């Protein structure tokens, strides 16, 4: 379990867990709101398949309290940077600050790794909600582009 003490807006602790026999179905069934489908898949199951079929990504379950609320994944690039990707908070759990707490938790955990040179993520330029969230958390665009997405790097701890 990864826990840096970041709660959601209702006070529930938001923690990250390995995807395992007890939670994989709930993670796989996590689905975004319909208006978010331009940026994330219809189900988090796609991210689980990416993690299981490729060596790039590692999936984690996002829990709010004892409840699975979504999925987030991370990977390490050849240059020593760590990447946050594949965050999907289930529609029923959105609006409570779970995504914010999940990104803060994962960014802190990755930053603390001895071999970490940077923490990065990418998002579609049209995804204004993602741009706002990541900027508020201390990620700044690098000027680089990854498959048409804005690459941002963590440069400060960010707000709560």
Phi, psi and omega in degrees: 000138176250121184217116177247018175075025179264111180271166170278183184292343179266359179096356178290139176291136175256119182232159179245138185227153171302146173280123186222187183299335182275335188236354189299323180295317179295321177295310182301325182277355178299131184226138179282176170292154181303323182287356179258000186292346175289340187243341179223158180290168181295331178220149177293348178306325179299318179294322178297321177295319177301316180294323183278335185261341182236157180271004186279315191249151176234120182275146174226144173276138175261121178246139171247109191066233179261005187257132174292125182246350180166204187220147171211150179224163181219158177208165179243130179270163181301332182278003179092358177278151174253144183240140171259132181210172171056042176273129177219114175260128181304140183308321182293344183251003183282155178091002181252006179082015181291317179299315178302311181295324179294315179295316178300317181295311182293319179298319179295317180295316180292318179300328182282349180291137184302326184266011183281124175262336180189158173242125184230165173204172177220156180207156179293136181303331181281348183276082185296325179296317178295315180302316180296312181300308185293324176296317179298333181270002176100009176272136180235138177303139181267347186093349178276162182231135177234105181053042178084003180255153176286129175266128179235146181237143178288122180241351177203167183296330180083177182273169180286000000 
